[in-house]
């Protein structure tokens, strides 16, 4: 069974902006592979075997562990200093339990999209980190990963029971399971991070709505004229979307999450997801763009914001008083620690958009998961290793925290890094292998900062339980296939960059005229074809998972 990969690699170029803001890496990888004549995932013995339909097995079987199997596990980010030391300790356990070893390989954060694409195509790894932001759905559809449905029953029933059918179903692509998620429910809900000390000092409202955010920023501007308010930029993220990140504040208004919902200016309320409507051509859109211009005219951000590069340390360094895009509870916890270390008396607070619009949920199951790469030297052994890494508490602790007594200890149930406590740079920090995909919610050791994080998660879980689909992220499991309209999609993205971003930044003289020009350019770019095909796929997805 041969599967095309170039279209997937090209689409990965579009999602590179999730972290880097640049789509060139994966595009280069695709161009390079095409130049070399690589157009398909090569057929291997394992791939060929997958073409033969086998009768379904439901009973667990005893694996032959007589031969040692050495596996490669590819994860994201940078390697820790004590990689080899911890890997040796980990493999001692895996040899005992599975007669297997893992060689941890790291992408680094430089050109990681291209490296990830090359890793998939070369089939040099056996186990690999997957995520929706790394195009899991399209890669699975293209044959990059092994099907796991039968193996979960026959090889890893403990793993299947631990993860649960609900989470595994969310990892299905075309009706098949290709990945195993972690088991820690993590809320990554967008929101506003803001300076609580300044809010309290000037008795300003909590910025928990568009109106209150405006009043909060105006109050600080009036009381501290030299203080920066918002550091915002043009951003390319969430697939091919291009816009101005201050528009994320509109999440307060819409339950479909304005800048983070469907593509092509389409919207679908969480409660009625198959009822898709047109936002860009609505009166609401015009009103919202006038609000953005009002904020720009009030000086909430720089007039050069469209050309400014991202300053990720602006809030940390006191150069702005709020961030409205790309925030989540983990970033708030980091901000609390940063402000404590700064010793300036600053205080950070956080309000999730879902607290206002009524829609809140944990990250999708495909936010952090593990797949077995098609062509793996021994898929069954790889799945057994994955089961051990996730379900065996002692093995999981080595993987996530290193060697107890050398790298960490546990005090009153809280993780303590011994090197940090001694004022040294950790040679294996918390989750030093970046294996967020192997987090076990039942055994995960909390850090000191996790106490505050868990308080936030508990609050969101209560709110999320009241929604139509209790604590289920219905959006991020959708994987668009734009093969039939890729040219139009590219043209639409260019129009967004040229015409939507200035509208959202409020840097136009006449909003009504600018909206009309934007809409006209969208029609010329082929927006109607994109919307028609996208809507069909979205509705089919919702019906498959009973989101209706």
ZIKA-V185904 format. One record per residue. N is the residue number from 0. RES is the residue in three letters. SS is DSSP state (H for helix, E for strand, L for the rest). OMEGA is omega in whole degrees, -180 to 180 (* if undefined). Layout:
[[N RES SS OMEGA] [N RES SS OMEGA]]
//
This chain:
[[0 UNK L 180] [1 UNK L -177] [2 UNK L 179] [3 UNK E 179] [4 UNK L -174] [5 UNK H 180] [6 UNK H 178] [7 UNK H 179] [8 UNK H 177] [9 UNK H 179] [10 UNK H 177] [11 UNK H 176] [12 UNK H -178] [13 UNK H -178] [14 UNK H -179] [15 UNK H -179] [16 UNK H 179] [17 UNK H 179] [18 UNK L -171] [19 UNK L -176] [20 UNK L -178] [21 UNK L -178] [22 UNK L -173] [23 UNK H -171] [24 UNK H -177] [25 UNK H 177] [26 UNK H 178] [27 UNK H 179] [28 UNK H 180] [29 UNK H 179] [30 UNK H -179] [31 UNK H -180] [32 UNK H 180] [33 UNK H 179] [34 UNK H 180] [35 UNK L 178] [36 UNK L 179] [37 UNK L 180] [38 UNK L -177] [39 UNK E 171] [40 UNK L -177] [41 UNK L 179] [42 UNK L 179] [43 UNK L 179] [44 UNK H 180] [45 UNK H 180] [46 UNK H -179] [47 UNK H 180] [48 UNK H -176] [49 UNK H -179] [50 UNK L -178] [51 UNK L 179] [52 UNK L 178] [53 UNK L 178] [54 UNK L -178] [55 UNK L 176] [56 UNK L -178] [57 UNK L -179] [58 UNK L 178] [59 UNK L -180] [60 UNK L 180] [61 UNK L 180] [62 UNK L 174] [63 UNK L -177] [64 UNK L -174] [65 UNK L -180] [66 UNK L 177] [67 UNK L 178] [68 UNK E -180] [69 UNK E -173] [70 UNK E 174] [71 UNK E -179] [72 UNK E -176] [73 UNK E -179] [74 UNK E -176] [75 UNK L 173] [76 UNK E -173] [77 UNK L -180] [78 UNK L 175] [79 UNK L -178] [80 UNK L -178] [81 UNK L -179] [82 UNK H -175] [83 UNK H -179] [84 UNK H -179] [85 UNK H 179] [86 UNK H 178] [87 UNK H 180] [88 UNK H 179] [89 UNK H -177] [90 UNK H 174] [91 UNK H 178] [92 UNK H -177] [93 UNK H 176] [94 UNK H 180] [95 UNK H -172] [96 UNK H -174] [97 UNK H -171] [98 UNK L -179] [99 UNK E 174] [100 UNK E 173] [101 UNK E 173] [102 UNK E -178] [103 UNK E 178] [104 UNK E -171] [105 UNK E -178] [106 UNK L -161] [107 UNK E -179] [108 UNK L 176] [109 UNK L -180] [110 UNK L -174] [111 UNK H -180] [112 UNK H 180] [113 UNK H 180] [114 UNK H -180] [115 UNK H 179] [116 UNK H 179] [117 UNK H 180] [118 UNK H 179] [119 UNK H -176] [120 UNK H -178] [121 UNK H -178] [122 UNK L -180] [123 UNK L 177] [124 UNK L 175] [125 UNK L 174] [126 UNK E -178] [127 UNK E 174] [128 UNK E 175] [129 UNK E 175] [130 UNK L 177] [131 UNK H 179] [132 UNK H 173] [133 UNK H 174] [134 UNK L -179] [135 UNK H -175] [136 UNK H -178] [137 UNK H 178] [138 UNK H 178] [139 UNK H 178] [140 UNK H -176] [141 UNK L 175] [142 UNK L -177] [143 UNK L -172] [144 UNK E 177] [145 UNK L 172] [146 UNK L -172] [147 UNK L -172] [148 UNK H -176] [149 UNK H -177] [150 UNK H 178] [151 UNK H 178] [152 UNK H -171] [153 UNK H -174] [154 UNK L -171] [155 UNK L -180] [156 UNK H 178] [157 UNK H 178] [158 UNK H -180] [159 UNK H -179] [160 UNK H -179] [161 UNK H -179] [162 UNK H 179] [163 UNK L -177] [164 UNK H -177] [165 UNK H -180] [166 UNK H 179] [167 UNK H 178] [168 UNK H 179] [169 UNK H 178] [170 UNK L -180] [171 UNK E 174] [172 UNK E -176] [173 UNK L 175] [174 UNK L -178] [175 UNK E 177] [176 UNK E -180] [177 UNK L -178] [178 UNK L 177] [179 UNK E -179] [180 UNK E 171] [181 UNK L -175] [182 UNK L 178] [183 UNK L -179] [184 UNK L -176] [185 UNK L 178] [186 UNK L 179] [187 UNK L -175] [188 UNK L 179] [189 UNK L 179] [190 UNK E 180] [191 UNK E 174] [192 UNK E -172] [193 UNK E -180] [194 UNK E -180] [195 UNK H -179] [196 UNK H 178] [197 UNK H 177] [198 UNK H -179] [199 UNK H -178] [200 UNK H -176] [201 UNK L 177] [202 UNK L -179] [203 UNK L 179] [204 UNK L 171] [205 UNK L -178] [206 UNK L -176] [207 UNK L 175] [208 UNK L 178] [209 UNK H -179] [210 UNK H -178] [211 UNK H 175] [212 UNK H 178] [213 UNK H -180] [214 UNK H 178] [215 UNK H -179] [216 UNK H 178] [217 UNK H -180] [218 UNK H 179] [219 UNK H 179] [220 UNK H -178] [221 UNK H -176] [222 UNK H 179] [223 UNK L -173] [224 UNK L -178] [225 UNK L -177] [226 UNK L 174] [227 UNK L -175] [228 UNK L 179] [229 UNK E 170] [230 UNK L -173] [231 UNK L -177] [232 UNK L 168] [233 UNK E -177] [234 UNK E 174] [235 UNK E -178] [236 UNK E -179] [237 UNK L -179] [238 UNK L -176] [239 UNK L -173] [240 UNK E 178] [241 UNK E 180] [242 UNK E -179] [243 UNK E -165] [244 UNK H 174] [245 UNK H 180] [246 UNK H 176] [247 UNK H 179] [248 UNK H 178] [249 UNK H 174] [250 UNK H 176] [251 UNK H -171] [252 UNK L -170] [253 UNK L 177] [254 UNK L 176] [255 UNK L 175] [256 UNK L -166] [257 UNK H -174] [258 UNK H -174] [259 UNK H -178] [260 UNK L -180] [261 UNK L 179] [262 UNK L 172] [263 UNK L 179] [264 UNK L 177] [265 UNK E -180] [266 UNK E 177] [267 UNK L 179] [268 UNK L -179] [269 UNK L -177] [270 UNK L -178] [271 UNK L -170] [272 UNK L 180] [273 UNK L 178] [274 UNK L -174] [275 UNK L 178] [276 UNK E -171] [277 UNK E -179] [278 UNK L -176] [279 UNK L -178] [280 UNK L 180] [281 UNK L 175] [282 UNK H 178] [283 UNK H -179] [284 UNK H 179] [285 UNK H 179] [286 UNK H -179] [287 UNK H 179] [288 UNK H 175] [289 UNK H 175] [290 UNK H 178] [291 UNK H 178] [292 UNK H 178] [293 UNK H -179] [294 UNK H 177] [295 UNK H -180] [296 UNK H 177] [297 UNK L 177] [298 UNK L -180] [299 UNK L 175] [300 UNK L -176] [301 UNK L 176] [302 UNK L 177] [303 UNK L -173] [304 UNK H -178] [305 UNK H 180] [306 UNK H 180] [307 UNK L 173] [308 UNK L -176] [309 UNK L 175] [310 UNK L -174] [311 UNK L -179] [312 UNK L -176] [313 UNK L -180] [314 UNK L 180] [315 UNK L -176] [316 UNK L 176] [317 UNK L -178] [318 UNK L 174] [319 UNK L -176] [320 UNK L 179] [321 UNK E 172] [322 UNK E -173] [323 UNK L -176] [324 UNK L 174] [325 UNK L -179] [326 UNK L 177] [327 UNK L -178] [328 UNK H 179] [329 UNK H 179] [330 UNK H 176] [331 UNK H 178] [332 UNK H 177] [333 UNK H 180] [334 UNK H 177] [335 UNK H 180] [336 UNK H 180] [337 UNK H -179] [338 UNK H 176] [339 UNK H 180] [340 UNK H -179] [341 UNK H 178] [342 UNK L -179] [343 UNK L -176] [344 UNK L 178] [345 UNK L 179] [346 UNK L -180] [347 UNK E 175] [348 UNK E -174] [349 UNK E 173] [350 UNK E 179] [351 UNK E 179] [352 UNK L -179] [353 UNK H 176] [354 UNK H 178] [355 UNK H -174] [356 UNK H 173] [357 UNK L -179] [358 UNK L -179] [359 UNK L -176] [360 UNK L 177] [361 UNK L 177] [362 UNK L 179] [363 UNK L -180] [364 UNK H -180] [365 UNK H 177] [366 UNK H 177] [367 UNK L -178] [368 UNK E -179] [369 UNK E 177] [370 UNK E 172] [371 UNK E -175] [372 UNK E 175] [373 UNK L -175] [374 UNK L 176] [375 UNK L -175] [376 UNK L 178] [377 UNK L -176] [378 UNK H -178] [379 UNK H 179] [380 UNK H 179] [381 UNK H 179] [382 UNK H 176] [383 UNK H 176] [384 UNK H 179] [385 UNK H 178] [386 UNK H -180] [387 UNK H 180] [388 UNK H -176] [389 UNK H -170] [390 UNK H 180] [391 UNK L -171] [392 UNK H -178] [393 UNK H 178] [394 UNK H 180] [395 UNK H -179] [396 UNK H 177] [397 UNK H -179] [398 UNK H -172] [399 UNK H -170] [400 UNK H -179] [401 UNK L -175] [402 UNK L -179] [403 UNK E -177] [404 UNK L 176] [405 UNK L -178] [406 UNK L -174] [407 UNK E 170] [408 UNK E 179] [409 UNK E -179] [410 UNK E -178] [411 UNK L 177] [412 UNK L -177] [413 UNK E 176] [414 UNK E 175] [415 UNK E 175] [416 UNK E -174] [417 UNK H -179] [418 UNK H 175] [419 UNK H 179] [420 UNK H -180] [421 UNK L 179] [422 UNK L -179] [423 UNK L 175] [424 UNK L -177] [425 UNK L 175] [426 UNK L 170] [427 UNK L -177] [428 UNK L 176] [429 UNK L -176] [430 UNK L -173] [431 UNK L 177] [432 UNK L -180] [433 UNK L -178] [434 UNK L 176] [435 UNK H 180] [436 UNK H -179] [437 UNK H 176] [438 UNK L 177] [439 UNK L -176] [440 UNK L -179] [441 UNK L -174] [442 UNK L -176] [443 UNK L 177] [444 UNK L 178] [445 UNK E 168] [446 UNK L 179] [447 UNK H -179] [448 UNK H -179] [449 UNK H 179] [450 UNK H 178] [451 UNK H 180] [452 UNK H -179] [453 UNK H 176] [454 UNK H 177] [455 UNK H -180] [456 UNK H -180] [457 UNK H 179] [458 UNK H -179] [459 UNK H 180] [460 UNK H 178] [461 UNK H 178] [462 UNK H -179] [463 UNK H 180] [464 UNK L -177] [465 UNK L -178] [466 UNK L -179] [467 UNK L 177] [468 UNK L -168] [469 UNK L 176] [470 UNK L 177] [471 UNK L 175] [472 UNK L -176] [473 UNK L -172] [474 UNK L -166] [475 UNK L 176] [476 UNK L -178] [477 UNK L 178] [478 UNK L -179] [479 UNK L 172] [480 UNK L -175] [481 UNK L -179] [482 UNK H -175] [483 UNK H 180] [484 UNK H -177] [485 UNK H -180] [486 UNK H 179] [487 UNK H 180] [488 UNK H 178] [489 UNK H 179] [490 UNK H 178] [491 UNK H 179] [492 UNK H 178] [493 UNK H 178] [494 UNK H 179] [495 UNK H -179] [496 UNK H -174] [497 UNK H -172] [498 UNK H -178] [499 UNK H -177] [500 UNK H 178] [501 UNK H 177] [502 UNK H -178] [503 UNK H 178] [504 UNK L -180] [505 UNK L -176] [506 UNK L 175] [507 UNK L -178] [508 UNK L -175] [509 UNK L -176] [510 UNK H -178] [511 UNK H -180] [512 UNK H -180] [513 UNK H 177] [514 UNK H -180] [515 UNK H 178] [516 UNK H 178] [517 UNK H -179] [518 UNK H 180] [519 UNK H 179] [520 UNK H 178] [521 UNK H 178] [522 UNK H 180] [523 UNK H -178] [524 UNK H -180] [525 UNK L -178] [526 UNK H -176] [527 UNK H 179] [528 UNK H 178] [529 UNK H -177] [530 UNK H -178] [531 UNK H -178] [532 UNK H -180] [533 UNK H -179] [534 UNK H 178] [535 UNK H -179] [536 UNK H -179] [537 UNK H -180] [538 UNK H 178] [539 UNK H 178] [540 UNK H -180] [541 UNK H 180] [542 UNK H 180] [543 UNK H -178] [544 UNK L 178] [545 UNK L 174] [546 UNK L -178] [547 UNK L *]]
//
